[in-house]
């Protein structure tokens, strides 16, 4: 059983067929007994990502609606949601400045670091920060997180 933090660039692969989708599907399969952490803001990012894929023709409208509906159900039941209080936003601002991250990427990394700190206090380690964003992954590594990129699992 692993403990994984997924950003939206990784999680979207569960709902839209892309490179890395099979690996993400195995990671998020309930039978794997892995714990999947996501930030609260990932809800909005996921719906936006699938809708964008539909608008660009990468995902047919019916498939997009099914994906969004399925995600919304999973959002309520399948993931450990990380809230984004002021302390996480403060950390995100520092990370954005230090690594040149976009706003939501900084929130994702700050949330993962917060999860890691809470797990460490219980003697547990976050197995990996999972993202398909190279710049974000580099920042996560430099902050001491173990990183997995779903694009490495075609």
C-alpha positions as CSV (number, residue, x, y, z in Angstrom):
1,X,0.0,0.0,0.0
2,X,1.4,3.3,-1.1
3,X,0.7,6.9,-0.3
4,X,0.6,9.1,-3.4
5,X,-0.2,12.7,-4.1
6,X,-1.5,13.3,-7.6
7,X,-1.8,16.7,-9.3
8,X,-4.4,17.2,-12.0
9,X,-2.0,16.5,-14.9
10,X,-1.6,13.0,-13.5
11,X,-5.2,12.4,-12.3
12,X,-6.8,13.5,-15.6
13,X,-5.2,10.3,-17.1
14,X,-7.7,8.2,-15.1
15,X,-10.6,9.9,-16.9
16,X,-9.2,10.6,-20.4
17,X,-7.2,8.1,-22.3
18,X,-3.6,9.4,-22.6
19,X,0.0,8.2,-22.2
20,X,0.3,7.0,-18.6
21,X,-3.5,6.2,-18.2
22,X,-2.9,2.5,-17.6
23,X,-0.4,3.2,-14.8
24,X,-2.7,5.8,-13.2
25,X,-5.6,3.4,-13.5
26,X,-3.6,0.7,-11.6
27,X,-2.5,3.3,-9.0
28,X,-6.1,4.5,-8.4
29,X,-7.7,1.1,-8.5
30,X,-9.4,0.5,-5.2
31,X,-8.0,-3.0,-5.0
32,X,-4.5,-1.6,-4.9
33,X,-5.3,-0.2,-1.4
34,X,-3.1,2.9,-2.3
35,X,-4.0,6.1,-0.6
36,X,-4.5,9.0,-3.1
37,X,-4.2,12.5,-1.9
38,X,-5.4,15.4,-4.0
39,X,-5.8,19.1,-3.3
40,X,-9.3,20.6,-3.0
41,X,-8.6,22.8,-6.0
42,X,-8.0,19.7,-8.1
43,X,-11.8,19.4,-8.4
44,X,-12.0,22.6,-10.5
45,X,-8.8,21.8,-12.4
46,X,-10.1,18.3,-13.4
47,X,-13.4,19.5,-14.7
48,X,-11.7,22.3,-16.6
49,X,-9.1,19.9,-18.1
50,X,-11.8,17.4,-19.3
51,X,-14.0,20.2,-20.7
52,X,-10.9,21.7,-22.5
53,X,-10.2,18.2,-24.0
54,X,-13.8,18.1,-25.2
55,X,-13.6,21.6,-26.7
56,X,-10.5,20.7,-28.6
57,X,-11.9,17.4,-29.9
58,X,-9.5,15.2,-27.9
59,X,-12.5,13.7,-26.1
60,X,-16.0,13.2,-27.5
61,X,-18.7,15.2,-25.7
62,X,-20.5,12.1,-24.3
63,X,-17.2,10.7,-23.0
64,X,-16.3,14.0,-21.4
65,X,-19.7,14.1,-19.6
66,X,-19.2,10.5,-18.4
67,X,-15.6,11.4,-17.3
68,X,-16.8,14.5,-15.4
69,X,-19.6,12.6,-13.7
70,X,-17.3,9.8,-12.7
71,X,-14.7,12.2,-11.4
72,X,-17.3,14.1,-9.3
73,X,-18.4,10.8,-7.7
74,X,-14.7,9.8,-7.1
75,X,-14.0,13.2,-5.7
76,X,-16.5,12.6,-2.9
77,X,-15.4,9.0,-2.1
78,X,-12.1,7.9,-3.6
79,X,-9.6,10.5,-2.7
80,X,-8.1,12.0,0.5
81,X,-8.8,15.7,-0.1
82,X,-6.2,18.2,1.1
83,X,-7.7,21.5,2.2
84,X,-5.9,24.7,1.3
85,X,-5.8,26.9,4.3
86,X,-3.8,30.2,4.6
87,X,-0.7,28.4,5.7
88,X,-0.7,26.3,2.5
89,X,-1.2,29.4,0.4
90,X,1.7,31.1,2.2
91,X,3.9,28.1,1.4
92,X,2.6,28.2,-2.2
93,X,3.6,31.8,-2.6
94,X,7.1,31.0,-1.4
95,X,7.3,28.0,-3.8
96,X,6.0,30.1,-6.7
97,X,8.7,32.7,-6.0
98,X,11.5,30.1,-5.4
99,X,10.7,27.9,-8.5
100,X,8.8,30.2,-10.9
101,X,5.7,28.0,-10.6
102,X,2.2,28.9,-11.9
103,X,-0.3,29.5,-9.2
104,X,-2.2,26.2,-9.1
105,X,1.1,24.3,-9.5
106,X,2.4,26.1,-6.4
107,X,-0.8,25.1,-4.6
108,X,-0.3,21.5,-5.7
109,X,3.3,21.4,-4.5
110,X,2.5,23.2,-1.2
111,X,-0.3,20.7,-0.6
112,X,1.9,17.7,-1.2
113,X,4.6,19.1,1.1
114,X,2.0,19.6,3.8
115,X,0.8,16.0,3.4
116,X,4.4,14.8,3.5
117,X,5.0,16.8,6.8
118,X,1.8,15.3,8.4
119,X,2.7,11.8,7.3
120,X,6.3,12.2,8.6
121,X,5.0,13.2,12.0
122,X,3.2,9.8,12.1
123,X,6.3,7.9,10.9
124,X,5.0,7.4,7.4
125,X,6.4,8.6,4.1
126,X,4.7,9.9,1.0
127,X,5.5,7.3,-1.6
128,X,5.6,9.8,-4.5
129,X,4.4,13.1,-5.8
130,X,2.8,12.2,-9.2
131,X,2.6,14.8,-12.0
132,X,3.1,14.9,-15.8
133,X,4.5,18.4,-15.5
134,X,8.3,18.4,-15.8
135,X,8.8,21.9,-14.3
136,X,6.6,21.0,-11.3
137,X,8.3,17.7,-10.9
138,X,11.7,19.4,-10.8
139,X,10.5,21.7,-8.1
140,X,9.1,18.8,-6.1
141,X,12.4,17.0,-6.3
142,X,14.3,20.0,-5.2
143,X,11.9,20.3,-2.2
144,X,12.8,16.7,-1.2
145,X,9.8,14.7,-2.6
146,X,10.1,11.5,-4.5
147,X,8.5,12.0,-7.9
148,X,6.8,9.8,-10.5
149,X,5.8,11.0,-13.9
150,X,3.0,9.0,-15.5
151,X,4.4,9.8,-18.9
152,X,7.2,7.4,-18.0
153,X,4.7,4.5,-18.1
154,X,3.3,4.3,-21.7
